[in-house]
């Protein structure tokens, strides 16, 4: 009987990831009606899912979707608690306390290297920029545990979020063992995000080492960074004429899918002849678009803030027909991978196809023919 009960409690990794991302979106946007927001969110998720219906689970074995508080929360309990979960919602827009937002715990080079290894596959940290990731590393502190130590207890208030470096940890709900962590994983984040009591007990089975982060730092880094990222990208995308064809909510989804990449002066961003992996929007700086001719490269154009490149190779499904380099200093780009491109930019596809004619005209002026006209940007 207890075995059947344990099986009912177990939550698939895919469900944990979806619910975690939904929760962060809710906390960032602070909509007036939770039910309307949830219905809209999951309808969009259904509409934007890949045709295969699969999700990218590359790092599922080692990352934050293995939250045991997510595992531990029975559906019935969640439904009764949901209204109180957001009673003390964190408002990232109102939080202007950048100075003191995070604690700093000094670490040796060896400790920092171990911590980087422990958090490298944490889903929650994937969207953070380098500076924000350094804040995470600075703010985490070591906690050494002995066999029998209770890390969190069911019903307690959430204080810290934990990433496992080593050790074996058992998870209990109402004194029933439901699962075990072995030298990897993380737990404790949902109680911090939701302002809810711990939904499970986690106890050390062996000697181990955890990396911890306190509640306020956790919320500020994750929620505020997500909020800032969305606002910054929304402003960028609003300045791109091609994207006027998108609805506001479609631009918001696009903003959430973008990943910041930085390149130094002279560094190559795209190589002519490579397969297309995505497109780029320019946040800061200038890029030079060049094509091979004989034994040298000829500059086709320069692009600056608010412009974009790399999209036509995705439209035509051909290799890159030009190389793109950072020029004039550091260049900051927002990258959209090919899968997100196909999901999110369907309404803009006709506009991008029309642009091909413009690029053909540019190449004819330079090369005197239409050979190799694919993605000139």
QUIBELSUL-V832721 format. One record per residue. RES is the residue in three letters. BURIAL is 1 if it has 16 or more other C-alpha atoms within 10 Angstrom, else 0. Layout:
BEGIN
{{RES & BURIAL} {RES & BURIAL}}
END
This chain:
BEGIN
{{UNK & 0} {UNK & 0} {UNK & 0} {UNK & 0} {UNK & 0} {UNK & 0} {UNK & 0} {UNK & 0} {UNK & 0} {UNK & 1} {UNK & 1} {UNK & 0} {UNK & 1} {UNK & 1} {UNK & 0} {UNK & 1} {UNK & 1} {UNK & 0} {UNK & 0} {UNK & 1} {UNK & 0} {UNK & 1} {UNK & 0} {UNK & 1} {UNK & 1} {UNK & 1} {UNK & 1} {UNK & 1} {UNK & 1} {UNK & 1} {UNK & 0} {UNK & 0} {UNK & 0} {UNK & 0} {UNK & 0} {UNK & 0} {UNK & 1} {UNK & 1} {UNK & 0} {UNK & 0} {UNK & 1} {UNK & 0} {UNK & 0} {UNK & 0} {UNK & 0} {UNK & 0} {UNK & 0} {UNK & 1} {UNK & 0} {UNK & 0} {UNK & 0} {UNK & 0} {UNK & 0} {UNK & 0} {UNK & 0} {UNK & 0} {UNK & 0} {UNK & 0} {UNK & 0} {UNK & 1} {UNK & 0} {UNK & 1} {UNK & 1} {UNK & 1} {UNK & 1} {UNK & 1} {UNK & 1} {UNK & 1} {UNK & 1} {UNK & 1} {UNK & 1} {UNK & 1} {UNK & 1} {UNK & 1} {UNK & 0} {UNK & 0} {UNK & 0} {UNK & 0} {UNK & 0} {UNK & 0} {UNK & 0} {UNK & 0} {UNK & 0} {UNK & 0} {UNK & 1} {UNK & 1} {UNK & 0} {UNK & 0} {UNK & 0} {UNK & 1} {UNK & 1} {UNK & 1} {UNK & 0} {UNK & 0} {UNK & 0} {UNK & 0} {UNK & 0} {UNK & 0} {UNK & 0} {UNK & 0} {UNK & 1} {UNK & 1} {UNK & 1} {UNK & 0} {UNK & 0} {UNK & 0} {UNK & 0} {UNK & 0} {UNK & 0} {UNK & 0} {UNK & 0} {UNK & 0} {UNK & 0} {UNK & 0} {UNK & 1} {UNK & 0} {UNK & 0} {UNK & 1} {UNK & 1} {UNK & 0} {UNK & 1} {UNK & 1} {UNK & 1} {UNK & 1} {UNK & 1} {UNK & 0} {UNK & 1} {UNK & 1} {UNK & 1} {UNK & 0} {UNK & 0} {UNK & 0} {UNK & 1} {UNK & 0} {UNK & 1} {UNK & 1} {UNK & 1} {UNK & 1} {UNK & 1} {UNK & 1} {UNK & 1} {UNK & 1} {UNK & 0} {UNK & 0} {UNK & 1} {UNK & 0} {UNK & 0} {UNK & 0} {UNK & 0} {UNK & 0} {UNK & 1} {UNK & 1} {UNK & 1} {UNK & 1} {UNK & 0} {UNK & 0} {UNK & 0} {UNK & 1} {UNK & 1} {UNK & 1} {UNK & 1} {UNK & 1} {UNK & 1} {UNK & 1} {UNK & 1} {UNK & 1} {UNK & 1} {UNK & 1} {UNK & 1} {UNK & 1} {UNK & 1} {UNK & 1} {UNK & 1} {UNK & 0} {UNK & 0} {UNK & 0} {UNK & 1} {UNK & 1} {UNK & 1} {UNK & 1} {UNK & 1} {UNK & 0} {UNK & 1} {UNK & 1} {UNK & 1} {UNK & 1} {UNK & 1} {UNK & 1} {UNK & 1} {UNK & 1} {UNK & 1} {UNK & 1} {UNK & 1} {UNK & 1} {UNK & 1} {UNK & 1} {UNK & 1} {UNK & 1} {UNK & 1} {UNK & 1} {UNK & 1} {UNK & 1} {UNK & 1} {UNK & 1} {UNK & 1} {UNK & 1} {UNK & 0} {UNK & 1} {UNK & 1} {UNK & 1} {UNK & 1} {UNK & 1} {UNK & 1} {UNK & 1} {UNK & 1} {UNK & 1} {UNK & 1} {UNK & 1} {UNK & 1} {UNK & 1} {UNK & 1} {UNK & 1} {UNK & 1} {UNK & 1} {UNK & 1} {UNK & 1} {UNK & 1} {UNK & 0} {UNK & 1} {UNK & 1} {UNK & 0} {UNK & 0} {UNK & 1} {UNK & 1} {UNK & 0} {UNK & 1} {UNK & 1} {UNK & 0} {UNK & 0} {UNK & 0} {UNK & 0} {UNK & 1} {UNK & 1} {UNK & 0} {UNK & 0} {UNK & 1} {UNK & 0} {UNK & 0} {UNK & 0} {UNK & 1} {UNK & 1} {UNK & 1} {UNK & 1} {UNK & 1} {UNK & 1} {UNK & 1} {UNK & 1} {UNK & 1} {UNK & 1} {UNK & 1} {UNK & 1} {UNK & 1} {UNK & 1} {UNK & 1} {UNK & 0} {UNK & 1} {UNK & 1} {UNK & 0} {UNK & 1} {UNK & 1} {UNK & 1} {UNK & 1} {UNK & 0} {UNK & 0} {UNK & 0} {UNK & 1} {UNK & 1} {UNK & 1} {UNK & 1} {UNK & 1} {UNK & 1} {UNK & 1} {UNK & 1} {UNK & 1} {UNK & 1} {UNK & 1} {UNK & 1} {UNK & 1} {UNK & 1} {UNK & 1} {UNK & 1} {UNK & 0} {UNK & 0} {UNK & 0} {UNK & 0} {UNK & 0} {UNK & 0} {UNK & 1} {UNK & 0} {UNK & 1} {UNK & 0} {UNK & 1} {UNK & 1} {UNK & 0} {UNK & 1} {UNK & 1} {UNK & 1} {UNK & 1} {UNK & 1} {UNK & 1} {UNK & 1} {UNK & 1} {UNK & 1} {UNK & 1} {UNK & 1} {UNK & 0} {UNK & 0} {UNK & 1} {UNK & 1} {UNK & 1} {UNK & 1} {UNK & 1} {UNK & 1} {UNK & 1} {UNK & 1} {UNK & 1} {UNK & 1} {UNK & 0} {UNK & 0} {UNK & 1} {UNK & 1} {UNK & 1} {UNK & 1} {UNK & 1} {UNK & 1} {UNK & 1} {UNK & 1} {UNK & 0} {UNK & 0} {UNK & 1} {UNK & 1} {UNK & 1} {UNK & 0} {UNK & 1} {UNK & 1} {UNK & 0} {UNK & 1} {UNK & 0} {UNK & 1} {UNK & 0} {UNK & 0} {UNK & 1} {UNK & 0} {UNK & 0} {UNK & 0} {UNK & 1} {UNK & 0} {UNK & 0} {UNK & 1} {UNK & 1} {UNK & 0} {UNK & 1} {UNK & 1} {UNK & 0} {UNK & 0} {UNK & 0} {UNK & 0} {UNK & 0} {UNK & 0} {UNK & 0} {UNK & 0} {UNK & 0} {UNK & 1} {UNK & 1} {UNK & 1} {UNK & 1} {UNK & 1}}
END
